[in-house]
């Protein structure tokens, strides 16, 4: 299940630069508080380059445009 959540997160951030935590929680099948803990764990493990604000999660790196590839 963890790998599926990571895949959903990766797909979201390939399209968007940020997402509201309640929306992300519903997409990965977690409650909002569980989702916040999951994101904090990912950030602390340095698995992903994210920053979490009060109500949203933002990716810190630029994803190359399709036109740049």
Secondary structure, DSSP 8 states (H G I E B T S, - for coil): -HHHHHHHHHHHHHH-SEEEHHHHHHHHT--HHHHHHHHHHHHHTTSS-EEE-SSEEEE-S----TTT-
